[in-house]
């Protein structure tokens, strides 16, 4: 069975959000993509107090100077499409008030006819945590755990009632309710995160590094799930951060999903061969505008399907 293919929506500084999100969303759906995705960056510290991903000296990419709000972007896409699923990869949970985020996702799920996938993470930017003023960085895991609890409560039957460190919900009716249980996807990039994903999530959301590494991580998570008594399978959606170029990348140091359409499709085939059910491509960083993003995405989709991906 072919892997399900998704596409990241345009959120970065080179795009006209009011025009391009709907245009790209419609084009992706027409091309055959089965899901559309957003990510979250809320500011660009200048000068940066820490490197990208917390790595000392690693510069932040210029495209992060302006990134549109993920839920606004998904709402625009929802209004422009009919069938594609609408996912977050990821919402940085501790930058949000849990109750408000749970309600926003439920409302978007209703508005889209039950198409939302909620991917959550804990983030890494100290500056973003300071700006959000929800919780300190060292509480990020606890805040994510509380968000998962609050979502389960708010999306569940009335009356809703919850008592946590950040959230108190007195018995109340809270609506609208999601059309169906919203799938929750989590990363598993540490031992604690892996346990959380296995115990609490519907799916795993890794970033692509190599097909070999992906297969090994998936094997380990399946083993952990068996150890912890998980009796239901978990979904997998791989985020492929592509670096597209019109010409093939030459050299032995090419990273996965770097280079021409043919090279990107080659990497898609290798990752799909691991058996993962879904991969989405983040192409927006290296395309100049919406027209190029649409053209490249369509070319990748057609070539991937022709190659049996």
Secondary structure, 3 states (H helix, E strand, C coil): CCCEEEEECCCCCCCCHHHHHHHHHHHHHHHCCCEEEECCCCCCCCCCCCCHHHCCCCCCCHHHHCCCCHHHHHHHHHHHCCCCEEEECCEEHHHCCHHHHHHHHHHHHHHCCCCEEEEEECCCCHHHHHHHCCCCHHHHHHHHHHHHHHHHHHHCCCCEEEECCCCEEEEECCCCCCCCCCEEEECCCCHHHHHHHHHHCCEECCECCCHHHHHHHHHHHHHHHHHCCCCCCCEEEEEEECEECCCCCCCCCCCCCEECHHHHHHHHHHHHCCCCCEEEEECHHHCCCHHHHHHHHHHHHHHHHHCCC
